[in-house]
């Protein structure tokens, strides 16, 4: 009999809606999704969500649920809604009803701390963020530093004057409501409605509004002695993979041991781009959140995870190869791969968290894998968006192999990671962006999901496979490619690896 896991994703993007099934759908695992969600700033229908959850959870074994989707209809809608705190708290009662109808259901939830980007753009934020986003971020950072008794470059009063009062009040009031719901979700854990909760820090910084919220929520976690059931760490779009990994580990009564192999030990203390915590601490949270545990001895490990992060400041993938010694002198890639090859020869599960750069993988890594015919010999690879996104995905791939072996679905997903993380994110995205003016388009608007730009991206990626993945180019095919949010940040690819 199949184990039924119900999933309410964070939104309709492939990383949230499609990745869990692409990786974890097996003969004995069924992952059930809503047929339809929203469309970027258009929220999912809340009544449809309620009906989906009520129907599907009655006979399910597990539920992985985004509270942002339950409450607001998705991630982006959570940043622009106008709902009241009381009305949103009422929506949490559906989880109590679900628990009552199925007392044995394992419920893992996650509820993201609202981000505060350091740049001005309304693509995923309120309209006024296009003009005042950077200033709103600076106000939050100045307030936080003031609370800590630290000096800021500009006086707080001077920064506040740059943002119209109505816009700042709107932003602050929404943050207040969202934080109240973050805190309300803790009560669900206290009441044993939710078995485990993750509070991800989306695009976080060390100082600012989001960091203030993190501080207050962490205080509540500690006050209520919930540290073992509520985990707060950098991440967002990988959390579903992480919690499904945890669900499967729990159901199978296993806790895989993971050994971390750094390309440089100095990487442990860096703070990755778009995150506010040191890497070593974040990695511990990701391992714990996935239902795994760390081991200091690789001989005792079930899984080896290679970590490619630099020794110092992290750069964007489009800037590679880096000119800084934190990348080319401090990282010992040769020693790391010598270690990987030996562990593969011993039959260990090996996954690569390629967080050398932000928003794309390290071409040096894929070229070594390709030259040594190791692309499909490793059990996992990820190198997309933030370091946290990468780490969570790499762990999930390893957990999948640990329980189910090297299946055709797993190989398809691994091949997809090379195409998307290295091909699209690191190389092709910027190349196509530079051509967009020729079509009267821009980064945030390519008009259609399927059109000239999706065709151009697909053609460029097929060249990438031919040139950079030459050892498997005859076996790896792109079946479909669309631009899901009609912009250049993400892509939806169906890929197939044929042995």
N, C-alpha and C positions, 0 to 999 in steps of 0.2 A: 504493500500500500504506500502511495506517495505521501511524503510530508508536505503539507500545504503551508506556505509562508505568504501572508498577505503583505503587500508593500504599498504604502502611500508615499510616493516620491516627493522630493523637494520642489521639483518643477518638471516640465516636459522636455528639457534638453537631454540629449543622448546620454551624457554622463550620469544623469539621475534616473531617467526613465528606461533606458535600454541596457546600460552596462550590467546591472544586476542579473538580468536574464541571460545576456550574452555569456556571462561567466559562470553563473551558478545554477542554471537550469539543467537538471540531470534526470535520469530515469526514476530516481526515488525522491527528487526535490522538485516541487512545483511552486513557482513564484507568480502570484496573482496580482495584476495591476489594474487600476481603473482604465477604462477604455479611452477616456479623454481627460486632459487637464486643461490648463489655460494656454495663453500665448503671450509670453513675456510680461508686459504690463497689464494684460487682461487676465484677471484671476480665474481659477477653476471654479466651476459651479459648486457652491457649498452644499446644497441639497443633494446633488449627485454624489458628492463625496460621502455624505452621511449615509446615503442608501447603499453605496458600495461597501462601506465598512460594516454596516449592520448585517448585510447579507453574507459577505464573504468570511467574516470573523467567527461566525457561529460554529463552523466545523474545522477551523484552522488550528494548526499547532503553534504558529508564531505570527506576530505582527511587528513589522518595522515601520514606524510612522513618523513622518515629518510634521511636527506641530505647526510649523509655518504654513504648510499647505492646509492643514485642518482649520487653522484660525483665519488665515488671510487669503488662501487660494494660491499660494506659491511664494517663492523667495522675493522676487521683485515686487509683487503686490504688498509684501510685508513692509516695504520701505515707503509706500505711497498711500496706504489706506487711510480712512478717516473714521474707523470704528472706535467705539468707546471701550474702556477697560471692562466695564460690567458685562457688556454684550459678548465680548470675546471670552471672558471667563465662563459664561454660560455654555459656550461651545465645547469646553473641556469636559462637560458632563457626558458627552458621547462615549468617552473612554470608560467612564464608570459603568455605563450601560453595557458596553462590550464586555467588560470584565464580569459583570453580573451574569450575562448570557453564556459566557464560556470561562468559568473560573480557572481552568487549567491553561489557558492561553498565555504564552510567553510574550510579553510586550516590551519592546525596546523602542524608545522614542528619542528624538533629537529636536532641539529648539535653538535656533541660531541667534547669537547676539547681533543686533543690527549694526552693520558696518558704518564707517564714516570715512569715505575715500579722501585722499589728500589732493585730489585733482578735481577740476571743474568739468563735469559732464552730466547731462540729464538722461543718458542712455538707459540707465537702470535706477535712477534716483528721481526725486521730484523735479519739475521743470525748472525751478529757480536754481537748482544745483548746477545748471549749465553755466551760470554767471557767477555764483557765489560759493560753489562747492569748496574750493581751496580755503576760502576765508572761514567758512563754517568749521572745517577741519582744524584750522589754526586756532579758532576760538576754543574749541574743545581741548586742544593740547595745552593752550595757555592756562585754562581753568584747572586742568589736572596738575600742571606744574605748580600752580599757585597753591593748590591743596597740599602739595608735598613740600612747600616752602622753597621751591626752586625758582630761579629767575628765568624769564622768557625774553627772547630777542626783542619783541615789541610789547608794550604795555597792553593788558587785556582791553582796557577802555578804548584804546586806539584801534584795535582789531574789530571790536564789536560795532564801531561806527561804520564799518565798510559794508555791513549786511543790513538790509531793511528789517525793521523790528518784526513785521508780520511773517516774514520768511523764517527768521530765527525762532520765533515762537512756535510756528508750525512744526519745524524740525524737532525742537526740544520736546514739545508735547507728544509727538509720535514716539520719540525715544522713551519717554516716561511710560507710555502705555505698553510698549513692547517689553521694557524691562519688568514691568509689573506681571506680564504674562510669563516671562522667563522665571520669575520667582514663584508664580502660581504653579508652574510645572513641577517645582520641587515638592509641592504638597501632594501631587499625584504619586510621587515616589514614597513619601512618608506614609501615605495611606495604602501602600502596596497595590495601587492600581497599575502603576508602571514598574516593571522589574528593574530596568536600568535606563538611565538618561544620559545623553551626551549634550553638552552645551558648547557647540563649536564657536570659535572666534573667527569670524569671516573677515578676510582682508584686514587683519588687525595691526595696530602699531603699539609701541611701548607707552605712548602718552596720547590722551584724547578722550572723547566721549565714550568710545567703545571700551577703552581700558578702565574708565571709571565704572561703567556697568559691570565689567568683569570683576572688579574689586568688590562691588556690593553683592553680586551674586555669589562670589566665592565665600564671602563672610557668612552668607545665609547657609551655604553648603556645610561649612565648618560648624556653625552654631547648631545645626540640626543633625550633626554626626552622619552625614550622607556621603562622605568622601569615597566610600567603597561602591556606591551605587550611582553617583553622579560625577561624571568626568568632564572637565572643561579644558579644552586645548585648541590650538589653531587647526582650522579645517572647515570644510563645508561640503563640497561636491563629491567627496569620497566617502562620506559617513555611512551611506546606505551599504556600500560594499563592506565597510568595516563591521557594521552591526549584523549583516547577514553572515559574515565570517564567524562572528561571535555566536550567533544563533546555531549555526551548524556545529561548531565546536561544543556548544552546550548540549545539543541534542545527541551528539555522538559520545559525550562524556570524555572528551579529549582536551588537552591544553598544550598545543605544540610549543616546543622550545625554539626560540629564535636567537641566533648569534649575529651581531652586527659587525660587519667588516667595513671600516672607514678607509677611504682613499688617503685621508690624512686625519690624525687624531685631533688636530686643531679645529676640525669642522664641528666638533662637539659643542664648542662655545659660541659659534656664530649665531646670529639672529637672521634667519632667512628673510628675503624680501616678502613684504605683505604679511609678515608675522611679527609678533611682539615677544616671543619667548625663545630661549636658547634651544638649539636643535636637539641636543641630547635629552633634555627633559621632554620635549614634544614627542620624540621617538618612543620614549617609555610609555607615554599615554596612548599612543597609537597601538602599540603592541598589546597593552592591557585591554584597551577598548575592543580589540578584535578577539578577545578571549584566548590570547596567547601569553607566553611569559618569556622574559629574557634569560639567557644563560651566558656566563662569562667564558665558557669553554666550548669551542666549536665541535669538539669530539662528542659532546653531549647534546648537540643541537639537532632538531628535526629539520630546521630551515636555516639557511645562511642568507642574510640580506646584505648585499653590497650597497654602500652609501657613497655616492660620488661627490658630495658637497665640497666646496673649496675651503681653504684655510682662513679666509677673510671675507670681505664684503662680496655678497652674491650679485651677479650681473644678469641682465636679460639675455635670453638665448640668441636673439638676433645680433648681439654684439660679439658672439664667439667667432674665432678663438680669442680668448681673453689675452690681453697684453700684460696682465699682472701676475707676479710670482705666486700669489695665493692659489692660482690655477695651475700654472705650468711647472713651477719648481717645488711647491709644497705638497702637491698631490702625487702620490706614487702609484700611478695607474698600472705600471708594469708589475709591481708587487701584488697589487690587488687582483689582477687577472691571473697571475701565477697561482694565487690562493684559490681563486674561483675554479680554475681548471683542475686542480688537485681535488677539490671537494666534489666536483662533478664526476670525476673518475671513481670516487668512493661511493657514488650513488646518492649524495645529499641533494636535497631540494635547494636550488639556488635562485634567488630573485634579486633584481637590480632596481634599487630606488635611485634613479638618475636625477638627483636634485642639485646637480652642479650649477644649473642656471634656472631662472624663473621663466615660465611660459615657453617651455620647450626643452627637448633633450639635448645631450652633449654629443655632437657628431663624432668626436674622438672615440666615444664609447661604442657607438654602433659600427664604426669602421673597424675597430678591433674585433668585435663580435663577428662581423661579416668576413674579415680576412681569415679568421680562425674557425669558420664554419660552426659558430656557437649560437647563432641567432635563435634557432629553435631547440637548442640543447638546454639553455637555461629555462627555468620554469616560470619566470615572470620578468617583466620589464615595464617601467612607467617613467615618464619624464614630462609631465604636463602641468600647466598653470602653476600653482604654488607648490612649495616643498611638501606641505601637508597632503595635498591632493595626490602627489606622486607617491609618498610613503604609504598612505592608506591603500592605494591601488596595488602597489607591489606586494604588500602583505596579503591582500585578498587573493591575488593570483597564487601565492605560495600555499595558502590555506586550501584553495581549490585543488591543487595538485596533491597535497597531503592526504586529503580524504578521497579524491576521485581519480587520481592518476592523470596521465597526459591524454586527455580526450580530444576529439576533433574540435569540439566547441572551444576548449581551452586554447588550442593552437590557433584557431581563428581569432580569438581575442588577443593573443600575444602578437600575431601578425598585424592586427589593427593598431596596437600600441606603437609599433615601429612606424607604420604609415602616418598615423595621426600625430604622435608626440614629436617624432624626429622630422618626418617629411613635411607635414602641414605646419606645425607650430614653429619649428626651428628654421625652416627654409622657404617653403612655398607661400606661406601666408603673406610675408612681407613682400615677396617678389610680385605677387598678384596685386597687393595693395598699391604698389607703385604704378600699376597699369590701370587702376580704376578710373582716373580722370579721363582716360580715352573713351570710356563708356558713359561719362557723365555721372559716375557713382562715387561713393566715398566709403571709408572703413565701416561706418555705422549704417550704411544703406546700400545693399546690392540688389534691391528691389524684389527679387524672387528667390524662393527656396531652390527651385530648379530653373536655371536659365544660363545665360552666357557665362556668368562667373563660376557657377558650379561645374560647367563643362571645362572651363579653363583650369580650375583647380584640379579636377580629375586628370586632365592630360598632363599637367605638371607632376602630379604625384605618381603617375605611371612611369614617367621618366626617372623620378627619384627611386622607385623600386628597381628599375633597370640598372641604374648607376650605383646606388648606395647599398642596395640589398641584393647584390648580384648573385650571392651564393644561394638565394632562394627565389630569385626573380621569376623563374619558370613555374613556381609553385604557389605564388601569392598573387591573388587577383582582387581588384576592386569591382564589386558587383553593382554598387549604387553609391551616389554621393549627392547630398543636398546641403544647403545652408539653412539650418533650422530656424534661426532668428533673423535671417535675411541681413546678416552682417558678417564681418570677417573674423570675429573672435573664435567661433566654434564651427565645427563641421560635423555632419552625420554621415558616417561611412559604413557600408556593409562590405566586409572583406572575408575572403575564404582562402584558407591554406590547404592545398591539395598535396598529399604526400606522393 
